[in-house]
């Protein structure tokens, strides 16, 4: 770590992967800006921070709201002076129904959170990283194994995660001139409240409902910290982190 504290902004920081990653980076000395819709959950994350780690700033923010996103990044810079890492983590799902039964509102909600949100946050991060001294920074997008293959009845989620892969590559390319690295972590079945249904069984491509293994979400936090700590001359472009025996390789 450099002499100065490094600064990370994490979306979806009030629960699940976002909370665990935020606390891991904070313990490692990062100052953390926590973004999420629920102020009470962000405050819970901040309250769990290590006394010997970095500072935490809770910023209730809807990542689909352009004005709110701009304000949150401005407050981050006001509090911490710079931005070294953005973890684009916030995401959502639609109801698991056949595509022909999917309401347009559900599709648009998922696209707004899973794709528009990362775009808005990456745009603000890039503007800051280009202008700060020393120049540059790192953007880590939370993809999914759905960025490779779908689950049944998951068109909105799967489509947005494929789109995130394209966004990651574009940011990675366009950021080269500004010392901005961009990477993606595709996660399969980390044990959070969002994957609890897998412990009781989830629909497979052959129509069966099967219990799927999960793994400790702490491994995701360790992986993101590793990616964040790399010097900007090196980058993990894509990482897939998954439960070893989950039905992903050979799915279907």
Secondary structure, DSSP 8 states (H G I E B T S, - for coil): --SS--EEEEETTTSHHHHHHHHHHHHTT-EEEEEES-HHHHHHHHHT--TTS--EEEEE--TT-HHHHHHHHHHHHHHHS---EEEE----------GGG--HHHHHHHHIIIIIHHHHHHHHHHHHHHHSSS--EEEEEE--GGGTS--TT-HHHHHHHHHHHHHHHHHHHHTGGGTEEEEEEEEE-EESGGGGGGGT-EE-TTS-EE----EETHHHHHHHHHHHHS-TT----EEEEE-TTSTTTT--
